[in-house]
Amino acid sequence: MARVLVGVTGGIAAYKACELVRLLVRAGHEVVPLVTPGADRFVRAETFHALARRKPDAELYPHLQRADLYVIAPLTANTLAKLAYGIADNVVAEAALAHEGSLLVAPAMNTRMWSHPATRANMETLRSRGVELVGPGEGDLAEGESGIGRMAEPVEIFERAQALLGASNTVLRGRTVVVTAGGTREPIDAVRFVGNRSSGRMGTALAEEARRRGADVTLIASNMSIDPPTGVHVVQAPTAADLARETLARADSDVVVMAAAVADYRPAEARADKRPKDDAAWDLRLEPTDDILRELGTRSANGRVLVGFAAETGEDGLVRAREKRTGKNADLVVYNDVGGSDVGFESADNEVVLISEAGERKVDRAPKSRIAAEIWDEVERLLEENGGRAAG
């Protein structure tokens, strides 16, 4: 199996790294723990060596030896800054400079530290160098606050590590992929619009996972509230008409994933100026927008896989999602119930049902990055087992 370096830095989340080491060892990997003095104050280095079934002095310079993957979990704001600037004053930072393979980092810090411009800039620097990011998640933090900053769970980090170790064999490598994300806005006048609450998180996670698997990715973005991932080509498409034009122009891609929440209706007449507020009622007449998924389904594309999303509410949502797959000639439809506040729109998590001709598979609630990986696993199955043949 693979040789994996696990760097542990000085945060309270260091205890979670114990489970990560255990999972990697159980999967058959040779694990080399690298523990900073700060981390040793939380969890002794001997604990990690025991879990790795490795003597502390097995090698004189273990951090400088060849490795297939380097995982740093937790990654503190301090070590993040060191990696961005090439500072090598401890074993974890030194190993990062010497390592020539994939680097996976799991940030963990206070939510205000994570959102600080310096931290964001440092993270973007690492992204631009090809560093893979998992987390951070949202929830209660050690100091009693709540927000984004929790280290990803060990099983999620482990799964990303496994995926990175097997990325060279992915079916998506070299394929052209189009992902739409966000929510369209249809102008009412110069100020107001008809829109929805889609943040673009799911589409962004899908684009990032496809890039990680080696695909050539175009992200068609509609008013996203989060930054797009690095390493993908981004095309802005604020309205449904813009999204239709940009997506249909790339209809011959190997995979098209319609994750954006496209407005079903738009105002029949949009004013160029702002309508002044008064006491009179304002009746809006709405007309349907173009059905992009249906149009894609009617276009013959040898080997293409077409994926649609069905964001529904109510007990009949799954029924409508099934009808959407057959009625719009899609290979795969991802159904999610957006009626709740804890999954779907604007949430970091999702819970979906994958619907294809072969059947249905539920994916329980998980971070959207993990949901994205499950969706791409299904797409790769379609590309490989069904030859990427369009449905119907």
C-alpha positions as CSV (number, residue, x, y, z in Angstrom):
1,M,0.0,0.0,0.0
2,A,1.0,3.7,0.2
3,R,3.4,5.5,2.5
4,V,1.6,8.4,4.2
5,L,3.0,11.2,6.3
6,V,0.6,12.5,8.9
7,G,1.5,15.9,10.2
8,V,-0.1,16.9,13.5
9,T,0.1,20.6,14.7
10,G,-0.7,22.2,18.0
11,G,-4.5,22.6,18.1
12,I,-7.1,21.0,20.4
13,A,-8.3,19.0,17.3
14,A,-5.0,17.0,17.5
15,Y,-6.9,14.3,19.3
16,K,-8.9,13.6,16.2
17,A,-5.7,12.8,14.3
18,C,-5.4,9.7,16.4
19,E,-8.5,8.2,14.7
20,L,-7.1,9.3,11.3
21,V,-3.9,7.4,11.9
22,R,-5.9,4.4,13.0
23,L,-8.0,4.4,9.8
24,L,-5.0,4.7,7.5
25,V,-3.2,1.9,9.3
26,R,-6.2,-0.3,9.1
27,A,-6.4,0.3,5.4
28,G,-2.9,-1.1,5.1
29,H,-0.9,2.0,4.6
30,E,2.5,2.7,6.2
31,V,1.9,5.8,8.3
32,V,4.7,8.1,9.5
33,P,3.5,10.5,12.2
34,L,5.1,14.0,12.4
35,V,4.2,15.8,15.6
36,T,5.1,19.4,16.4
37,P,6.0,20.3,20.0
38,G,2.7,22.2,20.2
39,A,0.7,19.1,19.2
40,D,2.7,17.1,21.7
41,R,1.3,19.2,24.5
42,F,-2.2,18.0,23.5
43,V,-1.5,14.4,22.5
44,R,1.9,12.8,23.1
45,A,3.9,11.8,20.1
46,E,4.3,8.3,21.5
47,T,0.5,7.9,21.1
48,F,0.7,8.5,17.4
49,H,3.7,6.2,17.0
50,A,1.9,3.5,18.9
51,L,-1.2,3.8,16.7
52,A,1.0,3.8,13.6
53,R,2.8,0.7,14.9
54,R,6.1,2.4,14.4
55,K,9.1,3.0,16.5
56,P,9.9,6.7,17.0
57,D,13.4,6.3,15.8
58,A,12.7,4.0,12.9
59,E,14.4,6.5,10.6
60,L,16.8,9.4,11.2
61,Y,15.0,11.8,8.9
62,P,11.5,10.3,8.4
63,H,10.0,13.6,7.3
64,L,12.5,13.8,4.4
65,Q,11.8,10.3,3.0
66,R,9.7,9.7,-0.1
67,A,5.9,9.5,0.6
68,D,2.9,9.0,-1.6
69,L,0.8,11.4,0.3
70,Y,1.2,14.0,3.1
71,V,-1.8,14.8,5.3
72,I,-1.7,17.7,7.9
73,A,-4.5,17.4,10.4
74,P,-5.1,19.6,12.2
75,L,-3.6,22.5,10.2
76,T,-3.5,25.6,12.5
77,A,-3.5,29.2,11.3
78,N,0.1,29.4,12.3
79,T,1.3,26.4,10.3
80,L,-0.9,27.5,7.4
81,A,1.0,30.8,7.3
82,K,4.3,28.9,7.5
83,L,3.4,26.7,4.5
84,A,2.3,29.8,2.5
85,Y,5.7,31.5,3.0
86,G,8.0,28.5,3.0
87,I,9.0,28.8,6.6
88,A,10.5,25.5,7.9
89,D,11.0,25.7,11.6
90,N,9.5,22.4,12.7
91,V,9.2,18.9,11.4
92,V,5.8,19.4,9.8
93,A,6.8,22.5,7.9
94,E,10.1,21.0,6.8
95,A,8.3,17.9,5.4
96,A,6.0,20.1,3.4
97,L,8.9,21.7,1.6
98,A,10.6,18.4,0.9
99,H,7.4,16.5,-0.1
100,E,6.9,16.0,-3.9
101,G,3.5,14.3,-3.9
102,S,0.0,15.3,-3.0
103,L,-0.6,17.4,0.1
104,L,-3.9,17.3,1.9
105,V,-4.7,19.7,4.7
106,A,-7.5,19.9,7.2
107,P,-7.6,23.4,8.8
108,A,-8.9,23.8,12.3
109,M,-9.1,27.2,14.1
110,N,-11.3,29.9,15.5
111,T,-14.0,31.0,13.1
112,R,-12.7,34.6,13.2
113,M,-9.2,33.4,12.5
114,W,-10.4,31.4,9.5
115,S,-12.3,34.4,8.0
116,H,-9.4,36.8,8.5
117,P,-8.0,38.2,5.2
118,A,-4.5,37.0,6.0
119,T,-5.7,33.4,6.5
120,R,-7.8,33.5,3.4
121,A,-4.9,34.8,1.4
122,N,-2.6,32.1,2.8
123,M,-5.1,29.4,1.9
124,E,-5.5,30.7,-1.6
125,T,-1.7,30.6,-2.0
126,L,-1.7,26.9,-1.0
127,R,-4.6,26.2,-3.4
128,S,-2.8,27.8,-6.2
129,R,0.1,25.4,-5.6
130,G,-2.3,22.4,-5.9
131,V,-2.7,21.7,-2.2
132,E,-6.0,19.9,-1.4
133,L,-8.3,21.2,1.2
134,V,-10.8,19.2,3.3
135,G,-13.0,21.3,5.7
136,P,-13.2,23.1,7.9
137,G,-16.7,22.3,9.0
138,E,-19.2,24.4,10.9
139,G,-20.3,23.9,14.5
140,D,-19.3,24.4,18.1
141,L,-15.7,25.3,18.7
142,A,-13.4,24.5,21.6
143,E,-13.5,28.1,23.0
144,G,-17.3,28.1,23.2
145,E,-18.0,30.0,20.0
146,S,-19.8,28.5,17.0
147,G,-19.1,28.9,13.3
148,I,-16.8,27.6,10.5
149,G,-13.5,26.3,11.8
150,R,-14.0,22.8,13.1
151,M,-11.6,20.2,11.7
152,A,-13.2,17.8,9.2
153,E,-14.1,14.5,10.8
154,P,-11.3,11.8,10.6
155,V,-13.4,9.5,8.3
156,E,-13.9,12.4,5.8
157,I,-10.2,13.1,5.8
158,F,-9.4,9.4,5.4
159,E,-11.8,9.1,2.4
160,R,-10.2,12.1,0.7
161,A,-6.8,10.6,1.3
162,Q,-7.9,7.3,-0.2
163,A,-9.3,9.2,-3.2
164,L,-6.1,11.1,-3.7
165,L,-4.0,7.9,-3.5
166,G,-6.2,6.4,-6.2
167,A,-6.7,9.6,-8.3
168,S,-4.4,8.5,-11.1
169,N,-6.8,5.7,-12.0
170,T,-10.0,7.8,-12.0
171,V,-12.3,7.5,-15.0
172,L,-12.7,11.3,-15.1
173,R,-9.0,11.9,-15.8
174,G,-8.7,13.9,-19.1
175,R,-12.5,14.2,-19.5
176,T,-14.3,17.5,-20.2
177,V,-16.8,18.4,-17.5
178,V,-19.3,21.2,-17.2
179,V,-20.9,22.1,-13.8
180,T,-23.4,24.8,-13.3
181,A,-23.7,26.3,-9.8
182,G,-25.5,29.0,-7.9
183,G,-28.9,30.5,-8.5
184,T,-30.1,32.6,-11.5
185,R,-31.6,36.1,-11.0
186,E,-34.3,37.4,-13.3
187,P,-34.6,41.2,-13.4
188,I,-37.9,42.8,-12.5
189,D,-36.5,46.3,-12.8
190,A,-33.1,48.0,-12.4
191,V,-32.9,47.0,-8.7
192,R,-35.2,44.0,-8.0
193,F,-35.1,40.5,-9.3
194,V,-36.7,37.1,-9.0
195,G,-34.2,34.6,-7.5
196,N,-33.6,31.8,-5.0
197,R,-31.5,30.9,-2.0
198,S,-28.9,28.8,-3.8
199,S,-25.4,29.6,-2.6
200,G,-23.4,27.5,-5.1
201,R,-21.9,25.3,-2.5
202,M,-23.0,22.0,-4.0
203,G,-21.9,23.0,-7.5
204,T,-18.6,24.3,-6.3
205,A,-18.0,21.0,-4.4
206,L,-18.8,19.1,-7.6
207,A,-16.4,21.2,-9.7
208,E,-13.6,20.9,-7.1
209,E,-14.0,17.1,-6.9
210,A,-14.0,16.7,-10.7
211,R,-10.8,18.8,-10.9
212,R,-9.2,16.7,-8.2
213,R,-10.0,13.6,-10.2
214,G,-8.2,15.0,-13.2
215,A,-11.1,16.4,-15.3
216,D,-10.9,19.6,-17.4
217,V,-13.7,21.5,-15.6
218,T,-15.7,24.5,-16.6
219,L,-17.8,26.0,-13.8
220,I,-20.8,28.1,-15.1
221,A,-21.5,30.3,-12.1
222,S,-24.8,32.1,-11.3
223,N,-24.5,34.7,-8.5
224,M,-22.6,32.4,-6.1
225,S,-22.1,33.5,-2.6
226,I,-18.8,31.6,-2.2
227,D,-15.6,31.7,-4.1
228,P,-15.1,29.2,-7.0
229,P,-12.4,26.6,-6.6
230,T,-9.0,27.1,-8.1
231,G,-7.9,25.2,-11.2
232,V,-11.2,25.4,-13.0
233,H,-12.4,27.7,-15.8
234,V,-15.2,30.0,-14.5
235,V,-17.9,31.5,-16.7
236,Q,-20.3,34.0,-15.2
237,A,-24.0,33.5,-16.1
238,P,-26.3,35.6,-13.9
239,T,-29.7,34.9,-15.7
240,A,-31.4,31.8,-16.9
241,A,-30.8,32.9,-20.5
242,D,-27.1,33.4,-19.8
243,L,-26.9,30.0,-18.3
244,A,-28.7,28.4,-21.2
245,R,-26.4,30.0,-23.7
246,E,-23.2,29.1,-21.9
247,T,-24.2,25.5,-21.1
248,L,-25.7,24.6,-24.5
249,A,-22.5,25.9,-26.1
250,R,-20.7,23.1,-24.2
251,A,-23.3,20.4,-24.7
252,D,-20.8,18.1,-26.3
253,S,-18.7,17.8,-23.1
254,D,-18.1,14.3,-21.6
255,V,-20.2,15.2,-18.5
256,V,-22.7,18.0,-17.9
257,V,-23.9,18.5,-14.3
258,M,-26.8,20.9,-13.9
259,A,-26.4,21.7,-10.2
260,A,-27.5,25.4,-10.5
261,A,-30.9,26.4,-9.3
262,V,-32.3,27.9,-12.5
263,A,-35.4,30.1,-12.2
264,D,-38.4,28.4,-13.7
265,Y,-40.0,31.8,-14.4
266,R,-39.0,35.3,-15.2
267,P,-40.9,38.6,-15.4
268,A,-42.5,39.0,-18.8
269,E,-41.5,42.6,-18.9
270,A,-38.5,43.9,-17.0
271,R,-38.1,47.7,-16.5
272,A,-34.8,49.4,-17.4
273,D,-35.3,51.8,-14.5
274,K,-36.4,51.4,-10.9
275,R,-40.1,51.4,-10.2
276,P,-40.8,53.9,-7.5
277,K,-42.5,52.6,-4.4
278,D,-46.1,53.9,-3.9
279,D,-49.4,52.6,-2.3
280,A,-50.6,50.9,-5.4
281,A,-50.4,47.1,-5.9
282,W,-47.9,45.8,-8.3
283,D,-48.9,42.8,-10.4
284,L,-46.1,40.8,-12.1
285,R,-46.8,38.5,-15.0
286,L,-44.2,35.7,-15.1
287,E,-43.3,33.6,-18.1
288,P,-41.4,30.3,-18.2
289,T,-37.7,30.3,-18.8
290,D,-36.0,27.8,-21.2
291,D,-35.7,24.3,-19.8
292,I,-32.0,23.8,-20.2
293,L,-31.9,20.2,-18.9
294,R,-34.6,19.1,-21.3
295,E,-32.9,20.8,-24.2
296,L,-29.6,19.0,-23.4
297,G,-31.5,15.7,-23.2
298,T,-32.8,16.2,-26.8
299,R,-29.3,16.8,-28.2
300,S,-27.4,13.7,-29.2
301,A,-24.0,13.5,-27.7
302,N,-22.1,10.2,-28.0
303,G,-20.7,9.1,-24.7
304,R,-22.0,12.1,-22.7
305,V,-23.4,11.7,-19.2
306,L,-26.1,14.2,-18.3
307,V,-26.8,14.9,-14.6
308,G,-29.8,16.9,-13.3
309,F,-30.7,18.1,-9.8
310,A,-34.2,18.0,-8.4
311,A,-34.6,20.3,-5.4
312,E,-38.0,19.5,-4.1
313,T,-40.2,19.9,-1.0
314,G,-43.0,17.7,0.2
315,E,-43.8,14.0,0.1
316,D,-44.2,13.8,-3.7
317,G,-40.7,15.3,-4.3
318,L,-39.1,12.0,-4.9
319,V,-41.8,11.0,-7.4
320,R,-41.3,14.2,-9.3
321,A,-37.5,13.6,-9.3
322,R,-38.1,10.2,-10.9
323,E,-40.3,11.8,-13.5
324,K,-37.7,14.4,-14.2
325,R,-35.0,11.9,-15.1
326,T,-37.2,10.0,-17.6
327,G,-39.0,13.1,-18.9
328,K,-35.8,15.1,-19.6
329,N,-33.7,12.1,-20.8
330,A,-31.1,12.5,-18.0
331,D,-28.7,9.7,-17.1
332,L,-28.7,10.6,-13.4
333,V,-30.9,12.9,-11.2
334,V,-29.8,14.0,-7.8
335,Y,-32.9,14.5,-5.6
336,N,-32.7,16.6,-2.4
337,D,-35.4,17.8,-0.2
338,V,-34.8,21.5,0.4
339,G,-37.8,22.0,2.8
340,G,-35.6,21.8,5.9
341,S,-33.0,24.3,7.1
342,D,-30.2,21.8,7.9
343,V,-29.5,20.5,4.4
344,G,-29.8,21.8,0.8
345,F,-29.8,25.5,0.1
346,E,-27.2,27.6,2.0
347,S,-26.2,24.6,4.2
348,A,-22.8,23.1,4.4
349,D,-24.4,19.6,4.4
350,N,-26.7,17.8,2.0
351,E,-28.7,14.5,1.9
352,V,-29.6,13.1,-1.5
353,V,-31.0,10.2,-3.5
354,L,-29.2,9.3,-6.7
355,I,-31.7,8.2,-9.3
356,S,-30.5,6.4,-12.5
357,E,-31.8,3.7,-14.8
358,A,-30.1,1.1,-12.7
359,G,-32.0,2.1,-9.5
360,E,-31.9,4.5,-6.6
361,R,-29.3,5.0,-3.8
362,K,-29.7,7.2,-0.8
363,V,-26.7,9.1,0.4
364,D,-27.2,10.1,4.1
365,R,-26.5,13.6,5.4
366,A,-22.8,14.5,4.9
367,P,-20.7,17.6,4.0
368,K,-21.3,18.6,0.4
369,S,-17.7,17.7,-0.5
370,R,-18.5,14.1,0.5
371,I,-21.8,14.2,-1.4
372,A,-19.9,15.4,-4.5
373,A,-17.6,12.4,-4.3
374,E,-20.6,10.1,-4.1
375,I,-22.1,11.7,-7.2
376,W,-18.9,11.5,-9.2
377,D,-18.5,7.8,-8.2
378,E,-21.9,7.3,-9.8
379,V,-21.0,9.3,-12.9
380,E,-17.8,7.3,-13.3
381,R,-19.8,4.1,-13.1
382,L,-22.1,5.4,-15.9
383,L,-19.1,6.4,-18.0
384,E,-17.4,3.1,-17.5
385,E,-20.2,0.5,-17.3
386,N,-22.6,2.1,-19.7
387,G,-20.1,3.7,-22.0
388,G,-21.3,7.2,-21.1
389,R,-24.4,6.5,-23.3
390,A,-27.1,9.2,-23.0
391,A,-30.3,7.9,-21.5
392,G,-33.2,6.9,-23.7
